[in-house]
Amino acid sequence: MRKTNAARILDQLKLSYELKEYPVDESDLSAISVAQKVGLPIEQVYKTLVARGDKTGVIVACIQGDLELHLKSLAALSGNKKVEVVPLKEVQPLTGYIRGGVSPLGMKKSYPTFIDSAVTIQEKVAVSAGLRGLQIFLPSSDLIRATKAKIGKITTEPS
């Protein structure tokens, strides 16, 4: 199995993790689909979204896979008045990752990262390892440490 930048960062920090491969369905890259394929409840599978704040510029949000990003909450937590998710065409140039493979670890540039507070009730979580079809399983406390994330309520239930 190929080591990704995300895995190399965890290695440098001497944090333990597990890599798990899963079959990719290009027509369904949802976190719900990933959770089913890797055998975890959706509450433990986190998706990474790239946004832009009016004051800070690019920021990263990591949220539970079945929830939606609450832009006003993310703006408040990140010190912005307004936050918007970046257009899909900007994701790869900004992060080095493609849709369905965006990891909060090992991006081309280090952006301020914000993780939804629900992560603190999970012992272990899974995030993209930086490739479609590859997830990193690790303790939630290690994800917070590795990303240097700020924690806060930034999600809402799907409508």
Backbone torsions as a table, in degrees:
resi	resn	phi	psi	omega
1	MET	NA	134.5	-176.5
2	ARG	-72.9	136.6	175.4
3	LYS	-80.3	133.8	177.7
4	THR	-102.7	169.4	175.8
5	ASN	-56.4	-39.9	-179.7
6	ALA	-60.1	-45.4	179.5
7	ALA	-66.1	-39.4	178.9
8	ARG	-62.6	-38.2	177.8
9	ILE	-62.7	-44.7	178.8
10	LEU	-64.0	-37.6	176.5
11	ASP	-62.1	-45.6	179.9
12	GLN	-60.0	-36.7	180.0
13	LEU	-82.8	-1.3	-178.6
14	LYS	57.4	41.6	177.8
15	LEU	-102.5	139.9	-179.0
16	SER	-86.1	146.2	-178.8
17	TYR	-158.0	169.8	176.3
18	GLU	-131.1	136.6	174.8
19	LEU	-98.4	136.4	179.2
20	LYS	-133.9	124.2	177.4
21	GLU	-86.8	152.4	176.0
22	TYR	-148.5	155.3	179.8
23	PRO	-71.5	136.4	-178.3
24	VAL	-95.7	132.6	173.2
25	ASP	-113.6	105.1	-176.7
26	GLU	-56.1	-24.8	-178.6
27	SER	-83.9	-10.8	178.3
28	ASP	-144.7	92.7	179.7
29	LEU	-98.4	15.8	-175.4
30	SER	-66.5	153.0	177.1
31	ALA	-64.3	-30.7	178.9
32	ILE	-63.6	-43.3	177.4
33	SER	-63.9	-43.1	179.2
34	VAL	-61.5	-45.1	-179.5
35	ALA	-56.5	-44.6	179.6
36	GLN	-62.7	-41.6	-176.6
37	LYS	-70.6	-31.3	-178.9
38	VAL	-97.7	-0.7	174.0
39	GLY	74.1	33.6	177.3
40	LEU	-118.2	151.4	171.8
41	PRO	-66.6	147.6	-176.3
42	ILE	-58.1	-25.8	179.4
43	GLU	-63.5	-17.9	-178.8
44	GLN	-103.0	-2.7	-179.5
45	VAL	-105.9	119.6	-176.2
46	TYR	-108.8	137.6	177.2
47	LYS	-105.2	152.8	-176.9
48	THR	-111.9	126.0	-179.4
49	LEU	-119.5	143.9	-179.8
50	VAL	-108.2	129.4	-177.2
51	ALA	-131.7	172.7	177.4
52	ARG	-133.6	127.1	177.1
53	GLY	-96.7	151.5	-178.6
54	ASP	-68.7	-20.7	179.2
55	LYS	-107.2	-39.9	-173.0
56	THR	-93.5	-18.6	-172.4
57	GLY	82.2	-145.7	-173.2
58	VAL	-67.1	134.2	175.2
59	ILE	-137.3	162.8	-178.2
60	VAL	-121.3	136.5	176.3
61	ALA	-120.0	136.2	179.2
62	CYS	-122.0	116.9	-173.9
63	ILE	-134.8	158.1	177.3
64	GLN	-54.4	137.1	-171.0
65	GLY	-57.6	-26.8	-177.8
66	ASP	-100.3	4.6	-179.6
67	LEU	-103.6	168.2	179.0
68	GLU	-110.7	147.0	178.3
69	LEU	-69.9	129.8	176.6
70	HIS	-96.3	102.6	-171.2
71	LEU	-61.9	-38.4	-179.8
72	LYS	-65.9	-39.7	178.4
73	SER	-66.6	-41.4	178.1
74	LEU	-64.0	-40.4	178.0
75	ALA	-59.3	-48.2	-178.9
76	ALA	-62.0	-45.5	-178.2
77	LEU	-64.8	-34.2	-174.3
78	SER	-93.6	-0.8	179.0
79	GLY	80.6	24.7	177.6
80	ASN	-109.9	157.5	171.8
81	LYS	-84.3	-34.3	-175.3
82	LYS	-142.6	140.8	177.8
83	VAL	-133.8	139.1	174.9
84	GLU	-131.6	144.6	174.2
85	VAL	-69.4	136.7	-178.6
86	VAL	-71.4	149.7	176.2
87	PRO	-60.5	146.5	-177.2
88	LEU	-51.9	-37.8	-177.8
89	LYS	-64.8	-17.5	179.1
90	GLU	-91.7	-14.7	-173.7
91	VAL	-60.4	-51.5	-177.5
92	GLN	-65.6	-45.8	177.9
93	PRO	-60.3	-33.8	-179.3
94	LEU	-76.7	-40.6	-170.4
95	THR	-106.4	-26.7	-171.6
96	GLY	88.1	-0.2	-178.0
97	TYR	-113.6	152.0	176.7
98	ILE	-96.8	159.1	178.5
99	ARG	-53.0	134.2	-178.2
100	GLY	89.6	-5.1	179.9
101	GLY	-136.8	19.3	-178.3
102	VAL	-80.3	120.4	178.8
103	SER	-105.5	146.6	175.0
104	PRO	-74.5	-4.0	-179.8
105	LEU	-113.9	140.1	170.8
106	GLY	76.6	27.4	175.9
107	MET	-70.1	164.1	179.3
108	LYS	-55.2	-34.3	-178.8
109	LYS	-132.2	152.8	179.3
110	SER	-88.9	110.2	-179.8
111	TYR	-104.2	151.8	173.9
112	PRO	-57.5	133.3	-175.4
113	THR	-117.9	139.7	-178.8
114	PHE	-129.6	126.8	-179.3
115	ILE	-116.1	136.7	179.3
116	ASP	-61.2	140.3	-175.4
117	SER	-61.1	-18.4	177.0
118	ALA	-59.5	-22.0	-179.4
119	VAL	-60.9	-28.5	-174.8
120	THR	-70.3	-17.3	178.0
121	ILE	-91.2	-5.6	178.6
122	GLN	-97.4	130.8	176.7
123	GLU	-70.6	-46.4	178.8
124	LYS	-126.0	148.3	175.9
125	VAL	-136.2	166.7	175.6
126	ALA	-124.3	137.1	173.4
127	VAL	-132.8	163.6	177.4
128	SER	-60.2	140.9	177.8
129	ALA	-87.3	2.3	179.3
130	GLY	104.8	5.4	175.5
131	LEU	-139.3	145.3	170.9
132	ARG	-63.4	137.0	177.6
133	GLY	87.9	10.8	179.2
134	LEU	-142.6	122.9	179.8
135	GLN	-115.4	148.4	172.0
136	ILE	-105.0	126.0	173.1
137	PHE	-100.5	129.5	178.8
138	LEU	-157.6	161.0	176.3
139	PRO	-60.9	141.1	-178.2
140	SER	-59.5	-35.3	179.1
141	SER	-63.9	-33.4	178.2
142	ASP	-73.6	-34.4	175.4
143	LEU	-62.1	-45.2	179.7
144	ILE	-61.0	-45.2	-179.6
145	ARG	-63.9	-46.4	-175.9
146	ALA	-66.7	-33.6	-178.6
147	THR	-91.1	-10.1	-174.5
148	LYS	55.2	38.6	-173.1
149	ALA	-77.2	153.0	169.4
150	LYS	-96.4	138.7	-175.3
151	ILE	-106.2	137.2	176.8
152	GLY	-172.0	168.6	-179.9
153	LYS	-77.9	109.1	-177.3
154	ILE	-129.5	18.6	-178.5
155	THR	-123.7	166.1	173.7
156	THR	-141.0	156.5	177.2
157	GLU	-65.4	147.5	176.8
158	PRO	-61.9	144.3	-178.2
159	SER	-85.2	NA	NA
